[in-house]
Amino acid sequence: MTFLTKLDDATLDARAKPAFGLSQRGRAGLEILGSIQKYSSGQIRPRARAVFEADPEAANLAVEHAADANGTGARARIARARQIADGQPLFRLERFLQRYVAEENFNTGIPAVEERREQFERFMDLPVERAAGGTLELAEVELPKYFEGVEWHLEPGGWDGYDLYGPLFAFGVGPLVFSKGGYAAVGIGDDITEQRVRTVRQFPKPHYARIFEPGCGGATTFRALNTVFPDAELVGCDLSPQLLKNGHKFAERQGLKVHLKQRDAVDTREPDDSFDGIITYALHHELPPKVNAQLFRELFRILKPGGDIVISDPPPFRAVDLFHAVILDWDTRNREEPFFSAVLHSSLDAQLADAGFERVESYPLGQDQYPWITRARKPAA
Ligand SMILES: C[S@@+](CC[C@H](N)C(=O)[O-])C[C@H]1O[C@@H](n2cnc3c(N)ncnc32)[C@H](O)[C@@H]1O
């Protein structure tokens, strides 16, 4: 849900565009996965939903779920709904295909990149001709316990587990599989590049001088930030050195000036009151709820009084219907997302308010309540 899906003229600056890609065979392997995912979520899932909703017990639970605005009974209800769905062959088939694609993205994608390793290495090592002036600060950071050893989204070795994950997502999985939508919280046919720009537009003011993104990964959100706020100074941090290195190179090639730092987001080491805006994109569902609470306190500290925070993450369980809650919950155990369900049961709104934010509100931007926006303001001094 977080990677480049487009390598076309409108999306990429000429300096960022390579004159090569995967082999035809490599592309075909991934295109099939994209098609399977689209068929599974677009054709099989609606039929699985109809079977689920026709079950009398599931129908009762769905009514209870819709009436429970605070989500207090959600855990037991979703657990029972999952048992009902697991007993239905169409649901199992749809989930089997989702899991198959999630695994095969790497089983098929890594050999496809390896086939062109030399070219990709050369591309990664190319000097940037006209640097944008951004910076990269790498410094050993102790990895939090919850992060270490997790193979996020079934990615072998985790974010830093393979040196060419950057090209794998930019040239393969992004444009050929993820671009079809229909996985995790992303709806079928969703344009995840456009979703990022729409998210940035949720900042309520017309200008922001300095914007920070904790957990910025490969720096993809900065492109959208620069589109909407071309004069803003952009700063980000992440735990993954590889994502930061790729992000730095990619931003520089695009003429996008960003300052990237290897830091734990709960300890940014940024001065108090130093940013006008903060954005987080696809971050909180990867953190245990306790760490989210800690993170919001840190973000409150570095935001200037009157500054705004905008968050895009999957919707909480209370905001989606019961069948979709079962679909989202599935990711926790089956797509290596250890905290997904815990976070979707929690309330980012309440955590922001506890950290001192005011004007907290949350709402969906697209189908299936995704992206789910939560935004708030640090009270003016
Ligand atoms: C799903 S990715 C999203 C990346 C980026 N925001 C995007 O939208 O492309 C989550 C990112 O959060 C980073 N992350 C997780 N825990 C973190 C922490 N405590 N401090 C900084 N980054 C963290 C991961 O390394 C990963 O890059």
The ligand as an SDF file (V2000), in Angstrom:
LIG
                    3D

 27 29  0  0  0  0  0  0  0  0999 V2000
    4.0830    0.8410    5.5270 C   0  0  0  0  0  0  0  0  0  0  0  0
    5.5550    1.7510    5.5850 S   0  0  0  0  0  0  0  0  0  0  0  0
    5.0320    3.3750    5.0660 C   0  0  0  0  0  0  0  0  0  0  0  0
    6.1630    4.2110    4.5210 C   0  0  0  0  0  0  0  0  0  0  0  0
    5.7620    5.6020    4.0230 C   0  0  0  0  0  0  0  0  0  0  0  0
    5.0950    6.3790    5.0330 N   0  0  0  0  0  0  0  0  0  0  0  0
    4.8860    5.4890    2.7920 C   0  0  0  0  0  0  0  0  0  0  0  0
    3.7310    5.8580    2.8570 O   0  0  0  0  0  0  0  0  0  0  0  0
    5.4090    5.0440    1.7640 O   0  0  0  0  0  0  0  0  0  0  0  0
    5.8400    1.9820    7.3140 C   0  0  0  0  0  0  0  0  0  0  0  0
    7.1990    2.6020    7.5800 C   0  0  0  0  0  0  0  0  0  0  0  0
    7.2940    2.9300    8.9550 O   0  0  0  0  0  0  0  0  0  0  0  0
    8.6340    2.7270    9.3480 C   0  0  0  0  0  0  0  0  0  0  0  0
    8.6560    2.6290   10.8230 N   0  0  0  0  0  0  0  0  0  0  0  0
    8.0640    1.6990   11.6120 C   0  0  0  0  0  0  0  0  0  0  0  0
    8.2900    1.9610   12.8990 N   0  0  0  0  0  0  0  0  0  0  0  0
    9.0220    3.1040   12.9420 C   0  0  0  0  0  0  0  0  0  0  0  0
    9.5730    3.8970   13.9780 C   0  0  0  0  0  0  0  0  0  0  0  0
    9.4070    3.5650   15.2560 N   0  0  0  0  0  0  0  0  0  0  0  0
   10.2930    4.9820   13.6470 N   0  0  0  0  0  0  0  0  0  0  0  0
   10.4760    5.3330   12.3570 C   0  0  0  0  0  0  0  0  0  0  0  0
    9.9750    4.6300   11.3260 N   0  0  0  0  0  0  0  0  0  0  0  0
    9.2650    3.5230   11.6100 C   0  0  0  0  0  0  0  0  0  0  0  0
    9.0400    1.4650    8.6060 C   0  0  0  0  0  0  0  0  0  0  0  0
   10.4230    1.3290    8.5190 O   0  0  0  0  0  0  0  0  0  0  0  0
    8.3770    1.7180    7.2520 C   0  0  0  0  0  0  0  0  0  0  0  0
    9.2190    2.4110    6.3850 O   0  0  0  0  0  0  0  0  0  0  0  0
  1  2  1  0
  2  3  1  0
  2 10  1  0
  3  4  1  0
  4  5  1  0
  5  6  1  0
  5  7  1  0
  7  8  2  0
  7  9  1  0
 10 11  1  0
 11 12  1  0
 11 26  1  0
 12 13  1  0
 13 14  1  0
 13 24  1  0
 14 15  1  0
 14 23  1  0
 15 16  2  0
 16 17  1  0
 17 18  1  0
 17 23  2  0
 18 19  1  0
 18 20  2  0
 20 21  1  0
 21 22  2  0
 22 23  1  0
 24 25  1  0
 24 26  1  0
 26 27  1  0
M  CHG  2   2   1   9  -1
M  END
$$$$
